[in-house]
Amino acid sequence: MTVSSTLQPKPEVAPRGGRPIVPVPAPGAPVSLKSVALPVEHGGWGMLAEPLVMGLVLAPTLAGLGLTLAALGAFLVRHPLKLALSDWRRGTRYPRTMLAARVAAVYATFAAFGLALAWWRAPAVAWLPVLVAAPLGLLQLWYDARLQGRQLLPELLGGIALGAGASALMLAGGWGMAPALTAWALLAAKAVASVVYIRARLRLDRDQPASRAPGLLTHAGALGLACMVALLGWGPWLGVVAFTILLARAAHGLSPWHRRVRPQVVGFTELAYGTLTALLLSVGYAAHV
C-alpha cells in the first residue's frame, strides 16, 4: 500500500483533462516480467520496510514474520492487480493482462500464507493495529483501481496504514500498547511529512510552482509529536534526533539553494533517511525498555 508512487514516472493523461490512464502496450509487444511484477516505487518500498524492519528488530517472533510476509505480499499485489484491472475495465486483453493476473494471484497466496502463520502464532491484541489500518489500505486500493493512486490523499493513507506494521509486530512480541501505538504514530507522522515534502520537492525541481510551507509545517508537527511522546515517556529521545534531522533535510531540500537532481536520486536519498529514522527509533526503543 502505498504510497508513494510520488517518485514514479507520471501516468499518461487522457485528453481534455480526463482521468489518468495506464499506458497501453502495443499489440504483440514483448512483456517484461519485471515491469509487471515489481512496482517502481522507491518511496513506497521505504515506507513498507521501515516499520517492518523496526518491528522485527524490536520483537523478532514467528508471528511477526507472518505479519511481515502478509504485508509484503499485500504491497506487491497492488501493481499487477492494477494492470490487470485497468485492462479488464477497458474490455481488452493483452499478453500482460493474464501475466499480471497470475503474478497478482501468486502475491495474494504469499500474503495469505503470511496471514495464516500470523493467525496461528499472534496474540489477539496484535491484530488491533491491523484492523484499524485495513480500511485505510482498502481505500487506497480503491483509488488505485480508479487509477487515482498518485493523488495526495491515497498516498497519505498508504503511508499511515503501513506504519501499523511496527505496532502489530511489537504487540506480537509482548510490548505494551502505549509504546507500540506511539511507534505507529511516529512512523505515520514521518510518512505524512515525507509525502508532502517529496511532492513539493519534485515540483520545485521541475520548475513548477509549489508551496514550501506544508512540507515544513508537517515536519515541524512530526518533531513536536516526537518531543511530546518522549516527555511522556512513551517514546525515545532518539526519535527527537531523527525528526530534527528530517526537518533539517526538508528545510534544505525546499530552499532556493538546494541542488536539483533526478527523481530517482530523491527516491534513493529518501530511502537512506527512512533507514536512518527506523534505526534511530529502534535503538531508542530498545534502550528505552
Buried (B, 14 or more C-beta within 10 A) or exposed (E): BBBBBBBBEEBEEEEEEEEBEBEBBEEEEEBEEEBBBBBBBBBBBBBBBBBBBBBBBBBEBEBBBBBBBBBBBBBBBBBBBBBBBBBEEEEEEBBBBEBBBBBBBBBBEBBBBBBEBBEEBBEEBBBBBBEBBBEBBEBBBEBBBBBBBBEEEBBBBBBBBBBBBBBBBBBBBEBEEEBBBBBBBBBBBBBBBBBBBBBBBBEBBEEEEBEBEBBBBBBBBBBEBBBBBBEEEBBBBBBBBBBBBBBEBBBEBBEEEBEEBEBEBBBBBBBEBBBBBBBBBBBBBEEBE
